[in-house]
Structures are given as C-alpha cells and as structure tokens.
Amino acid sequence: MSKTSRTSITMPTEAKKNTVIEIRAIAQHDMETGFRYTEAGKLVPRDIIHFFTCRYNNVEVFKAEFHPGTGANPLIIFTTIATESGTLQFEWQGDGGYEAVNQSQITVT
C-alpha cells in the first residue's frame, strides 16, 4: 500500500543564466524510528523516508539518503545552478511504499 503526503517547494520561478539558486523542499511525514514502543508494549514499526532526489530537466542535480535519526517533516535546503528553463522534479521514497513527487518550473533568462 502506497502512503503519500503533502510536499512543499520554495524556489525562484525566474533566474539569470548561470546563477546559483536556493531550493527548499519539505515533505510532511511523521518519521518513526522503529525503536519506540506503544503503551501496550508493542513495537511501533519503522516508517522513515529513505531517499530524496531532485532532477533538473531529467538530470539528477541533488540526492540525499536519510536514516532513522532524521526528524519528522524533513526540510532539505540545497543549491543548484540555473542553466536553462525547464522543470525541477522532486521525489521522496520511504518505507511501506511511501512515495511523494512534486514539480516546479523555472524560467532562465
């Protein structure tokens, strides 16, 4: 069963060619380490995001791997160079079939 969540991207919609742009990506996800127990003593199953990937016009420009110590709703801040107008695609993958995808457009002048 696939679990999805709300994502948000903050980045410029326009940039001058060859300038550095900052991108902020967040996925609303309650991370669970798999080390916690319920009040009844049952182990809460692990539920974390494992990978985040950003592709700029289908070319991977950033990738991150997460581990159980990552907090809920992870915020990722990174930069890339505005080379051409197009689409940036953001993808999160995790336990239990979790997948979230978001896209943003940029115009480069």
C-alpha positions in Angstrom: 0.0 0.0 0.0 1.4 3.4 -1.0 1.4 6.2 1.5 1.7 9.7 0.3 2.0 13.1 2.0 1.9 16.8 1.3 5.1 18.4 0.0 6.2 21.9 -0.5 8.9 23.5 -2.6 10.3 27.0 -2.3 12.5 28.2 -5.1 12.7 31.1 -7.6 10.4 30.9 -10.6 12.9 33.1 -12.6 16.7 33.3 -12.6 19.5 34.7 -14.7 21.6 32.1 -16.6 24.4 30.5 -14.6 23.3 32.0 -11.3 23.1 29.9 -8.1 19.5 29.3 -6.9 18.5 28.0 -3.4 15.8 25.3 -3.2 13.9 24.3 -0.1 12.0 21.1 -0.1 9.9 19.7 2.7 7.7 16.5 3.0 5.1 16.3 5.7 5.9 12.9 7.1 5.8 11.6 10.7 9.1 9.7 10.8 9.1 6.6 13.1 12.5 5.1 14.0 11.2 1.6 14.8 12.7 1.7 18.3 9.7 3.1 20.1 7.0 1.0 21.9 3.3 1.7 22.4 1.8 1.9 25.9 0.8 -1.8 25.4 4.4 -2.7 24.8 4.1 -3.4 21.1 7.0 -2.2 18.9 6.0 0.7 16.6 7.2 -0.3 13.0 9.8 1.8 11.4 8.4 4.4 8.9 11.0 6.7 7.5 11.9 8.4 4.3 15.0 6.8 2.8 15.8 8.9 -0.3 15.2 12.3 -1.8 16.2 13.1 -5.4 16.0 16.3 -7.4 16.1 16.2 -11.2 16.5 19.4 -13.3 15.2 18.6 -16.9 15.7 14.9 -16.1 19.3 15.3 -14.9 19.9 14.4 -11.3 21.3 17.5 -9.5 20.9 16.5 -5.8 20.3 13.3 -3.9 20.1 12.6 -0.1 19.8 9.5 1.9 18.0 9.5 5.3 18.5 7.3 8.4 16.3 6.6 11.4 17.6 9.6 13.4 16.1 12.0 10.9 13.2 14.1 12.4 9.7 14.4 11.2 8.9 16.6 8.2 12.5 16.8 7.0 13.4 20.1 5.4 16.1 19.9 2.7 18.0 23.1 1.6 20.4 22.9 -1.3 21.6 24.9 -4.3 22.0 24.4 -8.0 22.9 26.5 -11.0 20.2 27.9 -13.2 21.3 26.6 -16.6 18.1 26.6 -18.7 14.4 27.0 -18.4 12.5 23.8 -17.5 11.2 21.5 -14.8 12.7 20.5 -11.5 11.2 17.3 -10.2 11.4 16.3 -6.5 10.9 12.8 -5.3 10.8 11.2 -1.8 10.8 7.4 -1.2 10.5 5.5 2.0 9.2 2.5 4.0 5.8 0.9 3.3 5.7 2.1 -0.4 5.9 5.7 0.6 6.4 8.0 -2.4 5.8 11.7 -3.0 6.6 13.7 -6.1 6.4 17.4 -6.7 7.5 19.6 -9.6 8.3 23.3 -10.1 9.1 25.3 -13.2 11.9 27.8 -13.7 12.4 30.4 -16.4 16.1 31.2 -17.1 16.9 34.4 -19.0 
